Amino acid sequence: MSAEFDLKRSCFGDFMKILVVDDEPIIGSETSEYLSLHGYVSDHCHSCDAAMEILSSDPDIRLVITDLRMPEKDGFTLIEATQPLQRHIEFIVVTGHGGKDEAINAVRTGVSEFLAKPVNHFELLKAVKNAAQKIADHDHELSVKSSLQGKVFAGEKKIDRLLGNLDTSYAELTYCLATASEYKDPETGQHISRIGSYAALIAGLMGWTERKVEMIRLAAPLHDIGKIGTPDSILLKPGKLGDVELRVMRTHSSIGHSILSQSTSPVLKMAANIALAHHERWDGSGYPNGLSAEEIPVEAAITALADVYDALRSKRPYKPALDHRTTCDILLYGDGRTEAKHFSPELLQIFKENHDKFDEIYESMRDQAVSC
């Protein structure tokens, strides 16, 4: 075997083939034979359907040289039809009728080269070599990514083992930090525990991983940590707050974010997002930044719904506790102050379908002592 042949095979790897597709059998056969004479493993066929049958049955084919205009189905149809195949395929498009628009379309579909008929053999070989390099680069990148993912997975497993014994202590520390804010507002009782449970329930129903569900269970109770910086005269005022007092009260979101964002912990980073945005509303009428819809971090949107549900159920100096059914009606249909448009429609639907589980959480944690 010649050195030239070895070089060309190495561009593709050990088991890589070219498929030539042309509705003119003579051209397809001649092109395939020409490539074979220059060391490439090549096959040919005469239609899009035949090409798909060959490509589906032979995973070693990674480069397709196809005519653009063919009866029934054209070259672009072939390119689109190969998308579901579980491998990367490069395309070289050749045509005797190609214009500027077709060339632009070919580039947009990701073809490696666009050549005009009659094809110059030197240009064809150059295009094949370039395509081979693209395939080699793609496979190398995929190999590197796979290797890195394996290392990351192994690293995560090692970290999980190392932190396994610390998880309980970390959870307790997070709970104590959340409880610190509640000592500023003792009427809320088991509020922080319930918020974590509601949030974890919603996240689980959304399909979050077990790890992320546990993260929001720890992070959501920290939503009001910024109350540490709110004066008692405002926080514990039984009546309606004045405009200035309301502005001061609302700073607890930014204060909480400032406290929690100092950490590199994934849980506390999530908690920082929650602290800052749990008073934002889906319709953009919330605070502190007037975010709306998907601008609101999903963990904050989840906690917002959990927080309002629990607030409505709980007795406060300025309001009586509401029963579960009344609370559901307010969240789903509004009462003039709290409106359905304040919440993510997806989260409201989850709540509507699983509201009884919220009631179970509230009842199971009603009037239990909070200590740290």
C-alpha positions in Angstrom: 0.0 0.0 0.0 1.4 3.4 -1.0 2.3 6.2 1.5 -0.3 8.4 -0.2 -3.0 5.8 0.4 -2.0 5.5 4.1 -2.2 9.3 4.5 -5.7 9.5 3.0 -7.0 6.6 5.0 -5.6 8.3 8.2 -7.7 11.4 7.5 -10.8 9.3 7.9 -9.7 6.8 10.4 -9.7 3.0 9.9 -13.3 2.5 8.8 -14.6 5.6 7.1 -16.4 5.6 3.7 -17.7 8.1 1.1 -21.1 7.8 -0.6 -21.6 9.4 -4.0 -25.2 10.2 -4.8 -26.1 11.3 -8.4 -29.1 10.6 -10.5 -26.9 10.2 -13.5 -25.4 6.7 -13.0 -22.3 7.3 -15.2 -21.3 10.4 -13.2 -21.9 8.7 -9.9 -19.9 5.6 -10.9 -17.0 7.7 -12.4 -16.8 9.9 -9.3 -16.7 6.9 -7.0 -14.1 5.1 -9.1 -11.9 8.3 -9.2 -12.0 8.6 -5.5 -11.1 4.9 -5.1 -8.1 5.4 -7.4 -6.9 8.1 -5.0 -7.1 5.9 -1.9 -10.6 6.6 -0.6 -13.2 3.9 0.1 -16.3 4.9 -1.9 -19.7 3.6 -2.8 -22.4 5.2 -5.1 -26.2 5.3 -5.7 -28.7 7.2 -7.8 -31.4 8.6 -5.5 -32.2 10.1 -2.1 -34.1 7.1 -1.0 -31.4 4.7 -2.0 -28.8 6.9 -0.2 -30.9 6.8 3.0 -31.1 3.0 2.9 -27.3 2.8 2.5 -26.6 5.4 5.2 -28.9 3.7 7.6 -27.3 0.3 7.2 -23.7 1.4 7.0 -22.4 3.5 9.9 -18.9 3.8 8.4 -20.1 6.3 5.8 -19.3 9.8 7.2 -19.0 11.8 4.0 -21.6 12.2 1.3 -21.0 13.8 -2.1 -24.5 14.5 -3.5 -26.0 16.0 -6.6 -28.3 18.9 -5.7 -31.1 18.5 -8.3 -32.5 15.0 -8.6 -35.9 13.6 -9.5 -38.5 13.5 -6.6 -36.1 14.4 -3.7 -33.2 16.8 -4.0 -29.8 17.0 -2.2 -31.2 19.3 0.5 -33.9 16.8 1.3 -31.2 14.1 1.7 -29.2 16.3 4.1 -32.3 17.0 6.2 -33.3 13.3 6.2 -29.9 12.3 7.7 -30.3 14.5 10.8 -31.9 11.7 12.9 -28.9 9.4 12.3 -26.7 9.0 15.3 -23.5 10.2 13.8 -21.8 13.3 12.3 -21.9 13.3 8.4 -20.2 15.9 6.2 -21.8 16.8 2.8 -20.2 18.0 -0.4 -23.0 19.3 -2.8 -22.4 19.3 -6.6 -24.8 20.6 -9.2 -24.9 21.7 -12.8 -27.7 24.2 -12.0 -26.5 25.9 -8.9 -26.9 29.6 -8.5 -26.1 32.1 -5.7 -29.2 31.3 -3.7 -28.6 27.6 -3.8 -25.0 28.1 -2.7 -26.1 30.3 0.2 -28.7 27.7 1.2 -26.1 25.0 1.0 -23.8 26.9 3.4 -26.8 27.5 5.8 -27.5 23.8 5.9 -24.0 23.2 7.0 -22.5 21.5 3.9 -18.7 21.3 3.7 -18.4 22.4 0.1 -20.6 23.6 -2.9 -19.1 22.6 -6.3 -20.4 23.3 -9.8 -20.6 20.6 -12.5 -18.6 19.6 -14.4 -16.5 19.1 -11.2 -12.8 19.8 -11.4 -11.1 16.7 -10.0 -8.5 18.7 -8.2 -11.2 20.8 -6.5 -13.1 17.6 -5.6 -10.0 16.0 -3.9 -9.3 19.3 -2.1 -13.0 19.4 -0.9 -12.8 15.7 0.3 -9.6 16.4 2.2 -11.2 19.4 3.9 -14.3 17.4 4.8 -12.1 14.6 6.1 -10.3 17.1 8.4 -13.6 18.4 9.6 -14.7 14.9 10.5 -11.4 14.2 12.3 -11.7 17.5 14.2 -15.3 16.7 15.2 -14.4 13.2 16.4 -11.4 14.5 18.3 -13.6 17.2 20.0 -16.2 14.6 20.8 -13.5 12.4 22.3 -12.1 15.2 24.4 -15.6 16.1 25.7 -16.4 12.5 26.5 -13.1 12.2 28.4 -13.8 15.5 30.3 -17.3 14.5 31.2 -16.0 11.2 32.6 -13.5 13.1 34.7 -16.1 15.5 35.9 -18.5 12.7 36.8 -15.7 10.9 38.7 -14.8 14.1 40.4 -18.4 14.7 41.4 -18.7 11.2 42.8 -15.5 11.7 44.8 -16.8 15.0 46.2 -20.2 13.4 47.1 -18.3 10.8 49.0 -16.2 13.3 50.8 -19.2 15.5 51.7 -21.5 12.7 52.5 -20.8 13.0 56.2 -21.1 16.7 56.1 -24.5 16.9 54.4 -26.5 16.8 57.7 -24.3 19.4 59.4 -24.6 21.7 56.3 -28.3 21.3 56.3 -28.5 22.2 60.0 -26.2 25.2 59.5 -28.4 26.5 56.6 -31.6 25.9 58.7 -30.0 27.9 61.6 -29.2 30.8 59.3 -32.8 30.8 58.0 -34.1 30.7 61.6 -32.1 33.8 62.5 -34.3 35.8 60.2 -37.4 34.3 61.8 -36.4 35.4 65.3 -37.0 38.9 63.9 -40.6 37.8 63.0 -41.6 35.2 65.6 -45.3 35.1 64.5 -44.2 33.0 61.4 -43.5 29.9 63.5 -42.7 26.9 61.2 -42.8 29.1 58.1 -39.3 28.4 57.1 -39.6 24.6 57.3 -42.8 24.6 55.3 -41.3 26.9 52.6 -38.5 24.4 52.0 -40.9 21.5 51.8 -43.3 23.3 49.4 -40.4 24.3 47.2 -39.0 20.8 47.1 -42.4 19.4 46.3 -42.8 21.8 43.3 -39.3 21.1 42.1 -39.8 17.4 42.2 -43.1 17.7 40.3 -41.2 19.7 37.7 -38.8 16.8 37.1 -35.7 18.3 38.9 -33.0 15.9 39.9 -32.9 14.6 43.4 -29.8 16.7 44.1 -31.4 20.0 42.9 -34.6 19.2 44.8 -32.5 19.0 48.0 -30.7 22.2 47.1 -33.9 24.2 46.9 -35.2 22.5 50.1 -32.2 24.1 51.8 -32.1 27.3 49.8 -35.8 28.4 49.8 -36.0 28.9 53.6 -33.3 31.6 53.3 -35.6 33.8 51.2 -36.2 36.3 54.0 -32.7 36.3 55.5 -32.5 40.0 54.6 -35.1 40.8 57.3 -32.1 40.8 59.7 -31.5 44.3 58.4 -35.1 45.5 58.7 -35.9 47.6 61.8 -38.3 45.9 64.3 -40.5 48.9 64.3 -41.3 48.2 60.7 -41.1 44.4 60.6 -43.4 44.0 63.7 -45.8 46.9 63.0 -49.4 45.5 63.3 -51.0 48.1 61.0 -50.4 49.1 57.3 -47.0 50.3 56.4 -46.5 53.9 55.1 -44.8 54.6 51.8 -41.4 55.1 53.4 -41.7 52.1 55.7 -42.7 50.0 52.7 -39.6 51.0 50.8 -37.5 50.1 53.8 -39.2 46.8 54.1 -38.6 46.0 50.5 -34.9 46.4 50.9 -34.8 43.0 52.6 -34.6 41.4 49.2 -31.4 43.2 48.3 -29.9 42.8 51.7 -30.5 39.0 51.6 -28.9 38.8 48.2 -25.9 40.8 49.5 -25.5 38.4 52.4 -25.8 35.2 50.5 -24.0 36.1 47.3 -20.7 36.2 49.2 -20.6 32.4 49.1 -19.4 30.1 46.4 -21.7 27.3 47.6 -24.2 26.2 44.9 -26.9 26.1 47.6 -26.2 29.6 48.8 -25.9 30.9 45.2 -29.4 29.5 44.6 -30.5 31.1 47.9 -29.1 34.4 46.8 -31.2 34.3 43.6 -34.3 33.4 45.7 -33.7 36.2 48.3 -33.4 38.8 45.6 -36.3 37.8 43.3 -38.9 36.0 45.4 -41.0 39.2 45.4 -40.9 39.6 41.6 -44.1 38.9 39.8 -44.8 37.1 36.5 -46.6 40.2 35.1 -43.6 42.4 36.0 -45.3 44.3 38.9 -43.0 42.9 41.6 -39.8 44.2 43.2 -36.9 45.0 43.5 -36.2 45.0 39.7 -39.6 44.6 38.0 -38.6 41.3 36.4 -41.3 39.4 34.5 -41.9 35.9 33.1 -38.7 33.9 32.4 -36.6 36.8 33.6 -37.3 35.6 37.1 -35.0 32.7 38.2 -37.2 29.6 38.4 -36.0 28.9 42.0 -37.3 32.3 42.9 -40.6 31.8 41.1 -41.1 28.5 42.9 -40.4 30.1 46.3 -42.7 33.0 45.6 -45.6 30.7 45.1 -44.7 28.7 48.2 -44.2 31.9 50.3 -47.6 33.4 49.3 -49.5 30.1 49.9 -48.0 29.8 53.4 -48.5 33.5 54.2 -52.2 33.2 53.3 -52.6 30.1 55.5 -50.8 31.7 58.5 -52.0 34.1 61.1 -50.1 37.4 61.2 -50.5 40.5 63.3 -52.3 42.2 60.4 -54.5 39.2 59.2 -56.2 36.0 60.2 -55.2 32.6 58.9 -57.2 31.4 55.9 -58.2 27.8 55.3 -56.8 25.7 52.4 -59.8 26.1 50.1 -59.9 29.9 50.4 -56.1 30.1 49.8 -56.4 28.0 46.7 -59.2 30.2 45.3 -57.1 33.3 45.9 -54.0 31.9 44.2 -55.9 30.5 41.2 -58.4 33.3 40.7 -57.2 36.3 42.7 -58.8 38.5 45.4 -57.8 42.0 44.2 -54.5 42.0 46.1 -53.0 38.6 45.1 -53.7 37.7 41.5 -53.0 34.6 39.4 -51.1 36.7 36.9 -48.4 37.2 39.6 -47.3 33.6 39.3 -45.8 31.4 36.6 -48.7 29.7 34.7 -46.8 26.4 34.8 -46.3 26.5 38.5 -49.9 27.5 39.1 -51.0 24.5 37.0 -48.8 22.2 39.1 -50.3 23.8 42.3 -53.8 23.3 41.0 -53.2 19.6 40.3 -51.4 18.9 43.5 -52.9 21.5 46.0 -53.8 18.7 48.5 -50.1 18.0 49.0 -49.5 21.6 50.0 -52.3 21.3 52.6 -50.7 18.1 53.9 -47.3 19.9 54.4 -49.0 22.8 56.2 -51.0 20.6 58.5 -48.0 18.3 59.3 -45.9 21.3 60.4 -48.6 23.4 62.1 -47.6 25.0 65.4 -44.5 23.0 65.9 -41.7 24.6 67.9 -38.7 26.0 66.0 -35.3 25.7 67.7 -31.7 25.8 66.6 
